[in-house]
Amino acid sequence: MGREFSRKARQVLGPLMGAAVMVYFGYHAVQGDRGLIAWWNLRFEIERANATLAEVSAEKKALEHRVALLRSESLDPDMLEERARVMLGAVGPNDRIVPDVKQ
């Protein structure tokens, strides 16, 4: 009886170890540091970073446009007056400032 049990144990041990190795690698393929879930999270972070980049790029472009209007070779008198009023605090209570957004 001891020999039969030992033989059966060897027959079962091989497939059981193979199944354990497959479960181990399967788990880490999904949950590991480089698994599917980590890949999905990284993809989401990349999309969020690209959205932030687009937002910051648009803001940079708008600021560059405003700076270009204040350069001496293309000085816009209205922009100069607006900036002077804002910097000096000379905006009256009845003044209406309408931003000119030219892109």
Secondary structure, DSSP 8 states (H G I E B T S, - for coil): -HHHHHHHHHHHHHHHHHHHHHHHHHHHHHHSTTSHHHHHHHHHHHHHHHHHHHHHHHHHHHHHHHHHHHSGGG--HHHHHHHHHHHHT---TT---------
